[in-house]
Amino acid sequence: MDRLAAVDPEGLKHSALAAVDAARTLGELDDARVAYLGRKSELKLALRDVRDRESGMALNAVREAIEGAVAAKQEALERAELEERLATERVDVTLPGTPHLRGHLHLVTQIRREVEDIFLGMGYEVVDGREVETTRYLFDALNMAPNHVTRSPLHSLYVSESTLLRTETSPSQIHTMEARKPPIFMVSLGRTYRRDTPDTTHSPFFHQVEGLAVDRGITLADLKGTLLHLLRALFGAERRARFTTDFFPFTEPSLQVAVSCFQCDGEGCAMCGRTGWIEIGGSGMVDPNVLRFVGYDPEEVSGFAFGWGLERMAILRHGLPDIRDLWANDLRFLRQF
């Protein structure tokens, strides 16, 4: 009670109001507030020792007076500070504004959407597939022999004995054919995975577009005409195309499609392995065994299929020397497209 008795409410109020009035900045005002209203201030300590009604009323009246003075002074200082800024600060509306960088689609996404638009224009539908597939749809349905190299864990990324990351988007064609009858004209685009060693034209992670057409009377000429249209739409009429015989378990006959190298134009360089050509991907007429697997009669319908890499399309389209640059996350490179 000695501490309470030593407090002069009127004297404390007078000195506190004087300190608040003398404050010229918000910082000085906060110092005065802490000194007279803080947890360790004389007023707060006295309030803790109050045991009678009269003392409590007197000290609370002082506290309310000081709090009111602090609030009024704070409002006045903030208003004065605002008026000073309005009077001294100027905005030159003729100066250029702060530029805000805008993002854009990745180059592979741009190519993907362009390929989709090309095939939509030809009446095809775009079908999404599963990135995790079973060996039934990735190998068995595509007529791959039990000892085919693609089935090896050294080539493919297995999740379990019968489940793996897809090495191509072809399984979406099997799912589509199982779901309905011909005619079918579809493309499937998406990510694929293989145990490839990264180099200028290969990556363990890449994107593909797979196309399928099944109907009565589909011929090899329809396949070549479709792919030539795609090549010319993507690379221009000056880019030469080459169709060579090849072997794929799911097509017969099979064709490998290549375009002339953008660096040497067919003369031979490191980019094209001294051949003058860069492979885009495989194609061919759908093997009768694949048609039988989904319940189609190869005597009644025929079809063609193809699978091309979107990254290879991108490096050919823009003359890029290394496919790995696409996924290096270098903004200096990506901003060019």
VEXVOLUM-779299 format. One line per 8 residues: number of its first residue (from 1); their letters; for each residue x, y, z of C-alpha. Coordinates in steps of 0.2 Angstrom, whole numbers, plus 5000, padded with zeros to 4 digits. Example, Ala and Ser with C-alpha at 12.3 -4.5 7.8 and 13.67 -1.06 7.14 Angstrom:
BEGIN
1> AS> 5062,4978,5039; 5068,4995,5036
***
This chain:
BEGIN
1> MDRLAAVD> 5000,5000,5000; 5015,5012,5002; 5017,5012,4983; 4998,5017,4981; 4999,5030,4994; 5014,5038,4986; 5005,5041,4969; 4997,5059,4967
9> PEGLKHSA> 4984,5056,4954; 4982,5074,4949; 5001,5077,4948; 5003,5060,4937; 4989,5066,4926; 4997,5083,4923; 5014,5076,4919; 5007,5063,4907
17> LAAVDAAR> 4996,5076,4898; 5011,5087,4896; 5022,5073,4889; 5009,5068,4877; 5007,5086,4871; 5025,5089,4869; 5027,5074,4857; 5031,5079,4840
25> TLGELDDA> 5032,5063,4831; 5023,5046,4832; 5039,5038,4840; 5039,5051,4854; 5021,5049,4857; 5023,5030,4859; 5038,5033,4871; 5026,5044,4882
33> RVAYLGRK> 5012,5031,4881; 5024,5017,4887; 5031,5028,4901; 5013,5032,4908; 5002,5018,4902; 5015,5003,4900; 5015,4988,4911; 5029,4994,4922
41> SELKLALR> 5023,5012,4923; 5019,5021,4940; 5000,5021,4936; 4999,5002,4931; 5008,4997,4947; 4997,5008,4958; 4982,5000,4950; 4987,4983,4955
49> DVRDRESG> 4988,4989,4973; 4971,4996,4974; 4960,4989,4988; 4947,5003,4990; 4933,5010,4978; 4939,5028,4979; 4957,5025,4975; 4952,5014,4960
57> MALNAVRE> 4940,5027,4953; 4953,5041,4954; 4967,5031,4946; 4955,5024,4932; 4950,5042,4929; 4968,5047,4926; 4971,5032,4915; 4956,5036,4904
65> AIEGAVAA> 4962,5054,4903; 4979,5049,4897; 4972,5036,4885; 4961,5049,4877; 4975,5062,4876; 4986,5049,4867; 4972,5044,4855; 4969,5062,4850
73> KQEALERA> 4987,5066,4849; 4990,5051,4837; 4976,5056,4826; 4983,5074,4825; 5001,5068,4821; 4995,5056,4808; 4984,5069,4799; 4999,5081,4800
81> ELEERLAT> 5011,5068,4792; 4998,5064,4778; 4996,5083,4774; 5015,5085,4774; 5017,5070,4762; 5003,5077,4751; 5011,5094,4750; 5029,5088,4747
89> ERVDVTLP> 5027,5072,4736; 5023,5073,4718; 5019,5060,4705; 5024,5062,4687; 5011,5053,4677; 5021,5055,4661; 5035,5043,4668; 5034,5025,4662
97> GTPHLRGH> 5026,5013,4675; 5035,4999,4683; 5035,4984,4670; 5027,4968,4676; 5034,4952,4668; 5021,4941,4661; 5023,4922,4659; 5019,4912,4644
105> LHLVTQIR> 5016,4894,4639; 5032,4883,4638; 5038,4879,4621; 5033,4861,4622; 5015,4866,4627; 5015,4878,4612; 5019,4864,4600; 5007,4852,4609
113> REVEDIFL> 4993,4864,4607; 4997,4868,4589; 4997,4849,4584; 4980,4847,4593; 4973,4861,4583; 4980,4854,4566; 4972,4837,4570; 4956,4845,4576
121> GMGYEVVD> 4955,4854,4560; 4956,4837,4551; 4941,4830,4561; 4951,4820,4574; 4947,4820,4592; 4960,4823,4606; 4960,4809,4619; 4969,4809,4636
129> GREVETTR> 4978,4793,4642; 4985,4786,4658; 5003,4789,4663; 5004,4774,4673; 4999,4759,4663; 4998,4740,4664; 5008,4728,4653; 4992,4722,4646
137> YLFDALNM> 4989,4738,4637; 5007,4744,4634; 5014,4728,4628; 5002,4713,4625; 4989,4724,4616; 5002,4731,4605; 5008,4714,4599; 5025,4715,4608
145> APNHVTRS> 5033,4698,4610; 5037,4692,4628; 5056,4695,4625; 5054,4712,4617; 5067,4724,4623; 5054,4737,4628; 5048,4725,4642; 5065,4725,4650
153> PLHSLYVS> 5067,4735,4666; 5083,4741,4658; 5072,4750,4646; 5056,4754,4655; 5052,4761,4673; 5041,4748,4682; 5030,4752,4697; 5026,4734,4700
161> ESTLLRTE> 5028,4718,4690; 5013,4722,4679; 5012,4741,4681; 5024,4754,4674; 5026,4772,4668; 5021,4772,4650; 5034,4772,4637; 5022,4779,4623
169> TSPSQIHT> 5005,4785,4623; 4999,4771,4612; 4988,4762,4626; 4976,4776,4624; 4972,4770,4607; 4968,4752,4614; 4957,4759,4627; 4948,4769,4614
177> MEARKPPI> 4945,4755,4602; 4939,4744,4616; 4926,4757,4621; 4918,4759,4604; 4917,4753,4586; 4925,4761,4570; 4926,4774,4563; 4939,4781,4575
185> FMVSLGRT> 4950,4796,4571; 4960,4801,4587; 4976,4808,4594; 4983,4807,4611; 4997,4818,4618; 5006,4817,4634; 5021,4813,4644; 5031,4797,4642
193> YRRDTPDT> 5046,4789,4651; 5060,4778,4646; 5077,4774,4653; 5086,4784,4640; 5103,4792,4642; 5101,4811,4640; 5110,4818,4624; 5106,4831,4611
201> THSPFFHQ> 5091,4822,4604; 5086,4810,4618; 5078,4812,4636; 5071,4799,4649; 5056,4811,4650; 5048,4817,4635; 5031,4821,4626; 5023,4811,4612
209> VEGLAVDR> 5008,4813,4600; 5001,4796,4595; 4988,4796,4581; 4976,4782,4575; 4963,4781,4561; 4953,4765,4559; 4939,4763,4546; 4934,4754,4531
217> GITLADLK> 4946,4757,4517; 4961,4765,4526; 4977,4764,4516; 4995,4768,4517; 4992,4783,4506; 4980,4790,4519; 4994,4788,4532; 5007,4797,4521
225> GTLLHLLR> 4995,4811,4516; 4991,4814,4534; 5009,4815,4540; 5014,4826,4526; 5001,4838,4530; 5007,4838,4548; 5025,4841,4543; 5021,4855,4531
233> ALFGAERR> 5010,4864,4544; 5024,4863,4557; 5040,4865,4547; 5035,4873,4531; 5035,4867,4513; 5054,4869,4512; 5057,4855,4525; 5060,4838,4516
241> ARFTTDFF> 5052,4822,4523; 5058,4805,4521; 5048,4788,4523; 5059,4773,4526; 5053,4755,4530; 5055,4749,4548; 5048,4737,4560; 5037,4740,4574
249> PFTEPSLQ> 5027,4726,4582; 5010,4735,4582; 5011,4741,4563; 5013,4731,4547; 5020,4738,4536; 5030,4750,4546; 5037,4767,4541; 5050,4778,4550
257> VAVSCFQC> 5048,4796,4546; 5062,4809,4546; 5065,4827,4541; 5080,4835,4534; 5092,4842,4547; 5090,4860,4550; 5108,4863,4553; 5116,4855,4538
265> DGEGCAMC> 5100,4853,4527; 5105,4835,4523; 5124,4837,4521; 5128,4828,4538; 5133,4836,4554; 5134,4831,4573; 5116,4836,4576; 5109,4823,4564
273> GRTGWIEI> 5123,4810,4567; 5131,4813,4549; 5115,4807,4541; 5107,4823,4535; 5091,4817,4543; 5083,4818,4560; 5070,4805,4565; 5053,4811,4571
281> GGSGMVDP> 5045,4795,4575; 5037,4779,4568; 5021,4775,4559; 5013,4761,4549; 4997,4752,4546; 4989,4744,4561; 4994,4726,4563; 4979,4714,4561
289> NVLRFVGY> 4984,4706,4578; 4981,4723,4587; 4964,4724,4578; 4959,4707,4584; 4964,4711,4602; 4951,4724,4603; 4938,4713,4594; 4939,4721,4577
297> DPEEVSGF> 4939,4711,4561; 4954,4715,4550; 4945,4709,4535; 4932,4722,4538; 4942,4737,4544; 4960,4744,4543; 4969,4758,4550; 4985,4768,4552
305> AFGWGLER> 4995,4774,4568; 5010,4785,4571; 5020,4791,4586; 5031,4807,4586; 5040,4816,4599; 5035,4834,4603; 5052,4839,4609; 5060,4834,4593
313> MAILRHGL> 5047,4844,4584; 5051,4859,4594; 5070,4858,4591; 5067,4856,4572; 5054,4870,4572; 5066,4883,4581; 5083,4876,4576; 5088,4871,4594
321> PDIRDLWA> 5105,4862,4596; 5101,4852,4611; 5084,4845,4618; 5090,4846,4635; 5089,4865,4635; 5070,4863,4635; 5070,4857,4653; 5085,4866,4660
329> NDLRFLRQ> 5074,4879,4668; 5085,4893,4661; 5073,4909,4659; 5085,4917,4647; 5082,4902,4635; 5063,4900,4638; 5059,4919,4636; 5065,4917,4618
337> F> 5049,4908,4614
***
